[in-house]
Amino acid sequence: VLGWVYAGPLAVMVGLFFVLPLVLVVWMSLHDWPLLGERTLNAPDNFTAAADNDLLRDATVFTLRYTVIVTVVLFGVAMGLALLVQHSRAGVGLFRTAFFLPAAVGFATASLLFLGLLSNEIGPVNDTLERLGLIDEPVSWTTENPGLALASTVGLVTWRFAGFNMLILLVGLQSIPVELYEAARVDGAGRWQTFRRITLPLMRSTIALVLILMVTGSLLAFDQFFIVTRGGPDNSTTSVVMVIYREAFTRFDLGSAAAISVLALVFLVVLNIAQLAVLRRRSDA
Amino acid sequence: LLIATLGACGDDDEASDSGTAAGDDGGVELTMWTRAGTEAQSQALVDAYNESHENQVELTIYPNEEYPAKIASAAGADALPDIFTSDVVFAPNYVDQNLWQDITEQFEGLEFHEDVAPSHVSAATSDDAVYAVPHTIDASVMFYNKDLYTQAGLDPEAPPETLEEFASQARTIRQAVGGDTYGTYFGGNCGGCLVFTFWPSVWADGNEVMNAEGSESTIEEAAGVFEIYRALYDEGVASPGSKDEGGPTWLGALQTGKIGIAPGPSAWLQLLDDEGLDIGVSAIPGVEGGSSTFVGGDVAGISATTDQTDAAWDFLSWTLSEDAQVEVLAKNGDVISRTDLASNKYASEDERILTINEVVGRGVTPFALRFNESYNDPQSPWVETLRGALFGDDPAGALHDGAESITESLNS
């Protein structure tokens, strides 16, 4: 009985804020669900409609592409920063703080900040680059072409999240006993060999965590596209979550939005299981 | 209950003076939501009502782009305010979703109900039942900068009478003034902006953008209008910012005073005057001549989930009274919602207001159940179409494909 008492509060929280909404979303996905009024069972119409949705198909391709790009860039930068500041030296605290600082800015706020900075009308970026002679005429960072719009958001995401991921990686780096590095040095291992044979293998669980956070976060990307590029130009940066948002709050089709959410959830769960399996198997070997 | 009854009795005289049907002014706290686009008018109405009534309306204003989502999520969560406004073109959808109460009986109890802006009332009517009343009226017009006209050697009292003339005046300004001053400006990444500013030219030419039922797009008939704006952008006469403009910095660009002539919402006249600009107003012409306008603005209704119907109606009926229409809206230089009060004492003071009132009489409020998702939403087929027609390699193809995808969206 005492065990239930201890577990009770958590069970209630999980039930209320996780299991219940999840069941509700699945339930909604099986219905024609208007904002107010009569709900009618229409399964599996919402799911077949999702399969025929061109915007969703393009958004899925884009979201996957974005996830790969962001994960590679963000991991590279975060790992680089972590390696730069891992040893205690004079002034290293200042750099660690500086790298981490963007994480203290809310993401929507950071998106608005970038929108302002990159704006042709009010932002300083174009003026500065023009004065430095790097560009001849103002560039429309967020709408000129799909590549530039994507690059702008990748820049934003890297600026905002690299410090946070650096911190996680730093903890992993510092949990590796110094003796191992000393032993390797005695054995005559070079820098690259030490990194490959000691740092990486012992960092696997940390790297797994960081990668799962990055991949999941990127697949669920919304704020940066909603605010900075508005999904444009020409729908080229419309993410899957933006399509869900459009179904629910522009088209008022809550059932369809729920169905796409369920599909996204299933995809994420499968992906995370696969990711964990691969990373675990490697660390067992 | 006693207090409520007393309050209602106390205000009986006032109510019958302004010809309003029974409302309840019993000191009730009302909540009301509106969007930033018509904030000035809503705030002025609410302030004047709160000052003269026992009921108190608390107004909350949301950014234009987020407002429909806010309404939708609140409706889903059963958390709508007592009163909420809507962009008039979204009204048919809200009526269809049952978000407003049927106020036919109260509305028809108003002596002057037949003089209330018919285009707005019909947008909020379904099966002969009325669900919302006009709240603000905002019509699209041409704004031109008289100082720049003088500088460029154009006659500041001779605004364009055809869209061709508009283009040539814009070119003259770009050539004569130059620098960071441009001939014109438009929202080339903003569905709502171009619906509002390009469609009147299409109508002025006697063409249509869709059928009356709002189920079939005929956007290919807008080819001539797109061709003119496309050329202005290509030649660098339209500000390069036009391609990016998604809405938020549209007003700011006009307020800089570095745009010669551009179509925009009549509600901005005051905001442009406030910047110290000498602004002229004219009707939006068609390619060949004639003129028209998009009669936009907001309607306000009582939410389906409130139980303060009578108090909410007291406010809404007051906003249509002569006191509110003339002494609040007309006095501020806004377009009013009652045709019987059009020639009020304030309207005749500013000939630009007369121009706006006059053009509203010939304007159009397009009807489509799926307006937002087909035209205003950034992911709408209309935004894809207009960008193809303005900036793409194959404008005719973009309009042709656009007509198809917009029709599909209108019927989804």
Contacts between the chains, C-beta under 8 A, distances in Angstrom:
chain1	res1	chain2	res2	distance
A	34	B	97	6.0
A	34	B	98	7.9
A	35	B	72	6.0
A	35	B	75	4.1
A	35	B	76	5.3
A	35	B	97	5.0
A	35	B	99	6.7
A	36	B	75	5.7
A	36	B	97	6.4
A	36	B	98	5.2
A	36	B	99	6.4
A	36	B	304	6.2
A	36	B	305	7.6
A	37	B	97	7.6
A	37	B	98	5.3
A	55	B	379	6.2
A	119	B	249	7.0
A	120	B	240	7.2
A	120	B	241	5.2
A	120	B	244	6.1
A	121	B	241	5.9
A	121	B	249	4.7
A	121	B	252	6.3
A	121	B	253	6.4
A	122	B	249	7.1
A	122	B	252	7.6
A	137	B	240	7.8
A	138	B	240	6.5
A	140	B	240	7.8
A	140	B	243	6.4
A	140	B	244	4.8
A	142	B	244	7.0
A	143	B	189	5.6
A	143	B	243	6.7
A	143	B	244	4.5
A	143	B	246	7.7
A	144	B	243	8.0
A	230	B	189	7.5
A	230	B	246	5.7
A	230	B	378	4.2
A	231	B	378	5.3
A	231	B	379	5.4
A	232	B	189	6.3
A	232	B	246	7.9
A	232	B	378	6.2
A	232	B	383	7.6
A	233	B	189	7.2
A	233	B	387	6.9
A	234	B	384	5.8
A	234	B	387	5.8
A	234	B	388	7.9
A	235	B	379	5.9
A	235	B	384	6.6
A	238	B	379	5.8
A	242	B	379	7.1
A	243	B	379	7.6
A	245	B	69	7.4
A	246	B	373	7.2
A	246	B	377	6.3
A	246	B	379	5.5
A	248	B	72	6.9
A	248	B	73	7.9
A	248	B	76	8.0
A	249	B	68	6.7
A	249	B	69	3.7
A	249	B	72	4.4
A	249	B	73	6.4
A	250	B	68	6.6
A	250	B	69	7.3
A	250	B	72	7.8
A	250	B	372	5.5
A	250	B	373	4.9
A	250	B	377	4.8
A	250	B	379	7.9
A	251	B	370	7.8
A	251	B	373	5.0
A	251	B	412	7.6
A	252	B	72	5.8
A	252	B	93	7.2
A	252	B	97	5.9
A	254	B	76	6.5
